[in-house]
């Protein structure tokens, strides 16, 4: 395999290069498009007359699609020696998917667009991570991936805010216009937001295409999927067990929004509780954006695995504190703010350093596949954890659900605590 282009070959101490900047800008723009669409999707579906149950099914199918696409994308990339062009194709699919949702008049086209967008995410994610891993030295990967996570999370903050502002800027027909025969289209404000998402989605395609550099590679047609998996070190396989064990307890943080809403409803009403929970979630994203880069710098200095274990421990505390809040009947906004801040912190650690350790444990020729497998393991964990938490919540109690999540996350933390003997 050839190395990256000369202009972006890793240099000691020089991590903020063109590729890292380009990949970070691209991810921020792409996440802005995705999160902006996400914030209006439930309302858009309601305006189209689609039942609420369809949203959960749609998001579950889309998430599963992205998870398993990552593995196939990584394998295909390593076999063909192609990364950047496949990643650009993935970003193009996101652009097309946003347009499909904007023109959708029913569930079929809306679901197709959403799933296509997640398919694009699945294609590009492991390839972008592999390109970034080779654009910097192993000693600076923590700060490079932390910077990338910061940019990505900023997009996740800015996107929903823009979506809400655009919804508020839409003016419905006046009473006189309605009397004159004008039609009241309840989908119009949501379509306005979805059309806007084409701007950051299009810029993401251009950013990755023109800023990110990736050297030519010889096709590796002899690589075999199962033999590559068996050829990975015991340390990496044990690492995946730790990631998977933690992931089985690592619920989607929208469950924290539901928890906060339920806790605060008795004193603030449903609407007020939902508003407070929404602001807490935005604050969670802000915390994640702020701590991502310092976490990467710290990990480069004291050890990537050590800081990841610390992040997993914070995840355990997040779930345990949520269980405690339910069990004690507290409705403290201050306690909930702490919980959301902890959630944002461990998410930043996890999403930055899991990629870094994967790059350390797997050789470059099969690294894209390794990132794909990591994404699939996380995807399965996300599905199992959120589904299990919801079932236990309904069958027993919310405190039991979050306590179980804390236990599973603790198991993953213990597995990850064992030395991986990174060479």
C-alpha positions as CSV (number, residue, x, y, z in Angstrom):
1,X,0.0,0.0,0.0
2,X,1.3,3.4,-0.9
3,X,1.4,6.2,1.6
4,X,-0.7,9.4,1.7
5,X,0.2,12.2,-0.7
6,X,3.4,14.1,0.1
7,X,1.5,17.2,1.0
8,X,-0.3,15.4,3.8
9,X,2.2,12.8,4.9
10,X,2.2,12.6,8.7
11,X,4.8,14.9,10.3
12,X,5.7,14.8,14.0
13,X,3.8,17.4,15.9
14,X,1.8,18.5,12.8
15,X,-1.7,17.1,13.2
16,X,-3.9,20.0,12.1
17,X,-3.3,19.5,8.4
18,X,-5.4,19.9,5.3
19,X,-7.0,16.4,5.6
20,X,-7.9,16.8,9.2
21,X,-9.4,20.2,8.6
22,X,-11.3,19.1,5.5
23,X,-12.7,15.9,7.2
24,X,-13.7,18.0,10.3
25,X,-15.4,20.7,8.2
26,X,-17.2,18.0,6.1
27,X,-18.5,16.2,9.2
28,X,-19.7,19.4,10.8
29,X,-21.6,20.4,7.6
30,X,-23.0,16.9,7.1
31,X,-24.2,16.6,10.7
32,X,-25.7,20.1,10.4
33,X,-27.8,18.7,7.5
34,X,-28.7,15.5,9.3
35,X,-29.5,17.0,12.7
36,X,-31.6,19.8,11.1
37,X,-33.7,17.2,9.3
38,X,-33.9,15.1,12.5
39,X,-35.4,18.0,14.5
40,X,-38.3,18.5,12.1
41,X,-38.9,14.9,11.0
42,X,-41.5,14.0,13.7
43,X,-43.5,17.2,13.0
44,X,-43.2,16.6,9.2
45,X,-44.5,13.1,9.5
46,X,-47.4,14.3,11.6
47,X,-48.2,16.9,9.0
48,X,-48.2,14.2,6.4
49,X,-50.6,12.1,8.5
50,X,-48.0,9.3,9.2
51,X,-48.6,7.6,12.5
52,X,-46.0,8.1,15.3
53,X,-45.1,4.4,15.5
54,X,-43.7,4.6,12.0
55,X,-40.9,7.0,13.2
56,X,-39.5,4.4,15.6
57,X,-39.5,1.7,12.9
58,X,-38.0,4.0,10.3
59,X,-35.2,5.1,12.6
60,X,-34.4,1.5,13.7
61,X,-34.2,0.3,10.1
62,X,-32.1,3.3,9.0
63,X,-29.7,2.8,11.9
64,X,-29.4,-0.9,11.2
65,X,-28.7,-0.1,7.5
66,X,-25.9,2.2,8.4
67,X,-24.3,-0.2,10.9
68,X,-24.0,-3.1,8.6
69,X,-23.1,-1.0,5.6
70,X,-20.0,0.2,7.5
71,X,-18.6,-3.3,7.5
72,X,-19.2,-3.8,3.8
73,X,-17.9,-0.4,2.9
74,X,-14.7,-0.9,4.9
75,X,-14.1,-4.4,3.3
76,X,-14.7,-3.1,-0.2
77,X,-12.4,-0.1,0.3
78,X,-9.5,-2.3,1.5
79,X,-10.0,-4.8,-1.3
80,X,-10.3,-2.2,-4.1
81,X,-7.7,0.3,-2.7
82,X,-10.3,3.1,-2.9
83,X,-11.3,5.3,0.0
84,X,-11.8,9.0,-0.9
85,X,-14.1,8.5,-4.0
86,X,-16.3,6.0,-2.1
87,X,-16.5,8.5,0.8
88,X,-17.5,11.3,-1.6
89,X,-20.2,9.0,-3.0
90,X,-21.5,8.4,0.5
91,X,-21.8,12.2,1.1
92,X,-23.6,12.5,-2.3
93,X,-26.2,9.9,-1.1
94,X,-26.9,12.2,1.9
95,X,-27.5,15.1,-0.4
96,X,-29.9,13.1,-2.6
97,X,-31.7,11.7,0.5
98,X,-32.4,15.2,1.9
99,X,-33.9,16.2,-1.5
100,X,-36.1,13.1,-1.5
101,X,-37.4,13.9,2.0
102,X,-38.1,17.5,1.0
103,X,-40.4,16.4,-1.9
104,X,-42.0,13.4,-0.1
105,X,-45.7,13.3,0.0
106,X,-46.0,10.1,2.0
107,X,-44.2,7.4,4.0
108,X,-42.7,5.5,1.0
109,X,-40.5,8.3,-0.4
110,X,-39.8,9.8,3.1
111,X,-38.6,6.4,4.4
112,X,-36.5,5.8,1.2
113,X,-34.8,9.1,1.6
114,X,-34.1,8.6,5.3
115,X,-32.7,5.1,4.7
116,X,-30.6,6.3,1.8
117,X,-29.1,9.0,4.0
118,X,-28.1,6.5,6.6
119,X,-26.7,4.2,3.9
120,X,-24.5,7.1,2.9
121,X,-23.4,7.5,6.5
122,X,-22.5,3.8,6.6
123,X,-20.4,4.0,3.5
124,X,-18.4,7.1,4.3
125,X,-17.8,6.8,8.1
126,X,-15.1,4.0,8.2
127,X,-13.4,5.4,5.1
128,X,-13.1,8.9,6.6
129,X,-11.7,7.5,9.8
130,X,-9.1,5.4,7.9
131,X,-8.0,8.4,5.9
132,X,-7.7,10.6,9.0
133,X,-5.7,7.8,10.9
134,X,-3.1,7.8,8.2
135,X,-2.9,11.6,7.8
136,X,-1.4,12.1,11.3
137,X,1.1,10.3,13.5
138,X,0.0,7.8,16.1
139,X,1.2,10.2,18.8
140,X,-1.3,13.0,17.6
141,X,-4.3,10.9,16.7
142,X,-6.1,11.7,19.9
143,X,-6.2,15.5,19.3
144,X,-6.9,15.0,15.5
145,X,-10.0,12.8,16.2
146,X,-11.0,15.0,19.1
147,X,-10.9,18.1,16.9
148,X,-13.0,16.2,14.3
149,X,-15.5,15.2,17.0
150,X,-15.7,18.8,18.2
151,X,-16.5,20.1,14.6
152,X,-19.0,17.3,14.1
153,X,-20.8,18.1,17.4
154,X,-20.9,21.8,16.6
155,X,-22.9,20.9,13.5
156,X,-25.2,18.9,15.8
157,X,-25.8,22.0,17.9
158,X,-26.1,24.5,15.1
159,X,-28.4,22.3,13.0
160,X,-31.3,21.9,15.4
161,X,-31.1,25.6,16.3
162,X,-31.4,26.6,12.6
163,X,-34.2,24.2,12.1
164,X,-36.2,25.7,15.0
165,X,-35.5,29.3,13.8
166,X,-36.6,28.4,10.2
167,X,-39.8,26.9,11.5
168,X,-40.5,30.1,13.4
169,X,-39.8,32.2,10.3
170,X,-42.5,30.6,8.2
171,X,-45.6,32.7,7.9
172,X,-48.9,30.9,7.3
173,X,-51.5,32.5,4.9
174,X,-53.5,35.3,6.5
175,X,-57.2,35.0,7.2
176,X,-57.9,37.1,4.2
177,X,-55.8,34.9,2.0
178,X,-57.5,31.8,3.3
179,X,-60.9,33.4,2.6
180,X,-59.7,34.2,-0.9
181,X,-59.0,30.5,-1.5
182,X,-55.4,30.1,-0.4
183,X,-54.6,26.6,0.9
184,X,-53.0,26.0,4.3
185,X,-50.2,23.5,3.7
186,X,-49.1,22.2,7.1
187,X,-46.1,20.6,5.5
188,X,-44.7,23.9,4.1
189,X,-42.6,25.0,7.1
190,X,-41.1,21.5,7.4
191,X,-40.3,21.4,3.7
192,X,-38.6,24.8,4.0
193,X,-36.2,23.4,6.6
194,X,-35.6,20.2,4.6
195,X,-34.8,22.3,1.5
196,X,-32.3,24.3,3.6
197,X,-30.4,21.1,4.5
198,X,-29.3,20.8,0.9
199,X,-27.0,23.7,1.4
200,X,-24.8,22.2,4.2
201,X,-25.2,18.7,2.6
202,X,-23.9,20.0,-0.8
203,X,-21.0,21.9,0.9
204,X,-20.0,18.7,2.7
205,X,-19.6,16.9,-0.6
206,X,-17.4,19.8,-2.0
207,X,-15.4,20.0,1.2
208,X,-14.4,16.4,1.3
209,X,-13.8,16.3,-2.5
210,X,-11.5,19.3,-2.6
211,X,-9.9,19.5,0.8
212,X,-9.3,15.9,1.9
213,X,-6.2,14.1,0.5
214,X,-5.7,10.4,0.3
215,X,-2.9,8.7,-1.5
216,X,-3.4,6.1,-4.2
217,X,-3.4,2.5,-3.1
218,X,-2.9,-0.8,-5.0
219,X,-6.0,-3.0,-5.0
220,X,-5.7,-5.8,-2.5
221,X,-7.8,-8.4,-4.3
222,X,-6.4,-11.2,-2.2
223,X,-7.9,-9.9,1.0
224,X,-10.7,-12.1,2.3
225,X,-13.4,-10.9,4.7
226,X,-13.3,-13.8,7.2
227,X,-9.6,-14.4,7.0
228,X,-9.0,-10.7,7.7
229,X,-11.2,-11.0,10.8
230,X,-9.3,-14.0,12.0
231,X,-6.0,-12.4,11.3
232,X,-6.6,-9.5,13.7
233,X,-4.8,-9.6,17.0
234,X,-6.3,-11.0,20.2
235,X,-6.0,-7.5,21.7
236,X,-8.3,-6.1,19.0
237,X,-10.8,-8.9,19.4
238,X,-10.8,-8.3,23.2
239,X,-11.2,-4.6,22.5
240,X,-14.3,-5.2,20.4
241,X,-15.7,-7.3,23.2
242,X,-15.2,-4.3,25.6
243,X,-16.8,-1.9,23.1
244,X,-19.7,-4.3,22.5
245,X,-20.3,-5.0,26.3
246,X,-20.3,-1.3,27.0
247,X,-22.5,-0.6,24.0
248,X,-25.2,-3.0,25.2
249,X,-25.8,-0.6,28.1
250,X,-25.0,2.6,26.2
251,X,-28.6,3.7,25.4
252,X,-29.5,6.5,22.9
253,X,-29.4,9.8,24.7
254,X,-32.9,10.6,23.4
255,X,-33.9,8.3,26.3
256,X,-32.4,10.9,28.7
257,X,-34.7,13.5,27.0
258,X,-37.6,11.2,27.7
259,X,-36.4,10.7,31.3
260,X,-36.1,14.4,32.0
261,X,-39.5,15.1,30.4
262,X,-41.1,12.5,32.6
263,X,-39.4,13.7,35.8
264,X,-40.2,17.4,35.2
265,X,-43.8,17.0,34.0
266,X,-45.4,17.0,37.5
267,X,-44.0,20.4,38.3
268,X,-43.6,22.1,34.9
269,X,-46.3,20.5,32.8
270,X,-45.8,18.4,29.7
271,X,-44.9,21.4,27.4
272,X,-42.6,23.1,29.9
273,X,-40.9,19.8,30.7
274,X,-40.3,19.0,27.0
275,X,-38.8,22.5,26.5
276,X,-36.4,22.1,29.4
277,X,-35.5,18.6,28.2
278,X,-34.8,20.0,24.8
279,X,-32.5,22.7,26.1
280,X,-30.7,20.1,28.3
281,X,-30.0,18.0,25.2
282,X,-28.6,21.0,23.3
283,X,-26.5,21.7,26.4
284,X,-25.3,18.1,26.2
285,X,-24.1,18.6,22.7
286,X,-22.4,21.8,23.6
287,X,-20.5,20.1,26.4
288,X,-19.5,17.3,24.0
289,X,-18.2,19.9,21.5
290,X,-16.2,21.7,24.2
291,X,-14.5,18.7,25.8
292,X,-13.8,16.7,22.6
293,X,-10.5,18.4,21.7
294,X,-9.1,18.6,25.3
295,X,-9.9,15.0,25.7
296,X,-7.9,14.1,22.6
297,X,-4.9,16.1,23.9
298,X,-5.1,14.5,27.3
299,X,-5.3,11.0,25.7
300,X,-2.2,11.7,23.5
301,X,-0.3,12.6,26.7
302,X,-1.4,9.9,29.2
303,X,-2.6,7.1,27.0
304,X,-5.6,6.6,24.7
305,X,-6.9,3.5,26.4
306,X,-6.6,5.0,29.9
307,X,-8.7,8.0,28.9
308,X,-11.3,5.8,27.1
309,X,-11.7,3.8,30.3
310,X,-12.2,7.0,32.2
311,X,-14.9,8.0,29.7
312,X,-16.6,4.6,30.0
313,X,-16.6,5.2,33.8
314,X,-18.3,8.5,33.3
315,X,-20.9,6.7,31.2
316,X,-21.6,4.3,34.1
317,X,-22.1,7.3,36.4
318,X,-24.5,8.9,34.0
319,X,-26.8,5.8,33.9
320,X,-26.5,5.3,37.7
321,X,-27.3,8.9,38.5
322,X,-30.4,8.7,36.2
323,X,-31.5,5.6,38.1
324,X,-31.0,7.4,41.4
325,X,-33.0,10.4,40.3
326,X,-35.9,8.2,39.4
327,X,-35.7,6.0,42.5
328,X,-35.5,9.1,44.8
329,X,-38.3,10.9,43.0
330,X,-36.1,14.0,42.4
331,X,-37.1,16.6,39.8
332,X,-34.0,18.7,40.2
333,X,-33.0,20.6,37.1
334,X,-29.5,21.0,38.5
335,X,-29.2,17.2,38.9
336,X,-30.5,16.7,35.4
337,X,-28.1,19.3,34.0
338,X,-25.2,17.3,35.7
339,X,-26.5,14.1,34.1
340,X,-26.7,15.6,30.6
341,X,-23.2,17.2,31.0
342,X,-21.8,13.8,32.0
343,X,-23.5,12.2,29.0
344,X,-22.0,14.8,26.7
345,X,-18.5,14.2,28.2
346,X,-18.4,10.5,27.9
347,X,-19.9,10.6,24.4
348,X,-17.0,12.9,23.3
349,X,-14.5,10.5,24.8
350,X,-16.1,7.4,23.3
351,X,-16.6,8.8,19.8
352,X,-13.1,10.2,19.6
353,X,-11.0,7.5,21.2
354,X,-12.6,4.3,20.0
355,X,-11.5,5.2,16.5
356,X,-8.0,6.1,17.7
357,X,-7.5,2.7,19.5
358,X,-8.8,0.9,16.4
359,X,-6.1,2.6,14.3
360,X,-3.5,1.5,16.8
361,X,-4.6,-2.1,17.0
362,X,-5.1,-2.9,13.3
363,X,-2.6,-2.6,10.5
364,X,-3.2,-0.2,7.7
365,X,-4.1,-2.7,4.9
366,X,-7.3,-3.8,6.7
367,X,-7.9,-0.6,8.8
368,X,-11.0,0.5,6.9
369,X,-12.6,-2.9,7.4
370,X,-11.8,-2.6,11.1
371,X,-13.5,0.8,11.4
372,X,-16.5,-0.8,9.6
373,X,-16.6,-3.6,12.1
374,X,-16.3,-1.2,15.0
375,X,-19.3,0.8,13.6
376,X,-21.3,-2.4,13.2
377,X,-20.5,-3.5,16.8
378,X,-21.6,-0.1,18.1
379,X,-24.7,-0.1,15.9
380,X,-25.8,-3.5,17.3
381,X,-25.1,-2.3,20.8
382,X,-27.2,0.9,20.2
383,X,-30.1,-1.1,19.0
384,X,-30.0,-3.7,21.8
385,X,-29.4,-1.1,24.6
386,X,-32.2,1.3,23.6
387,X,-34.6,-1.6,22.9
388,X,-33.8,-3.3,26.2
389,X,-34.0,-0.1,28.2
390,X,-37.4,0.7,26.7
391,X,-38.8,-2.8,27.4
392,X,-37.5,-2.9,31.0
393,X,-38.8,0.7,31.5
394,X,-42.3,-0.5,30.4
395,X,-42.3,-3.8,32.2
396,X,-40.6,-2.8,35.5
397,X,-39.6,0.8,36.1
398,X,-37.3,3.5,34.7
399,X,-34.9,3.1,37.6
400,X,-34.5,-0.6,36.9
401,X,-33.9,0.2,33.2
402,X,-31.1,2.7,33.9
403,X,-29.6,0.5,36.7
404,X,-29.4,-2.4,34.2
405,X,-27.7,0.0,31.7
406,X,-25.2,1.0,34.4
407,X,-24.4,-2.6,35.1
408,X,-23.8,-3.5,31.4
409,X,-21.7,-0.4,30.9
410,X,-19.6,-1.3,34.0
411,X,-18.9,-4.7,32.5
412,X,-17.7,-3.1,29.4
413,X,-15.5,-0.8,31.4
414,X,-13.9,-3.7,33.3
415,X,-13.2,-5.5,30.0
416,X,-11.7,-2.4,28.5
417,X,-9.5,-1.9,31.6
418,X,-7.3,-4.9,30.8
419,X,-4.1,-3.8,29.0
420,X,-4.3,-4.2,25.3
421,X,-0.6,-4.2,24.7
422,X,-0.7,-1.6,22.0
423,X,2.5,-1.8,20.0
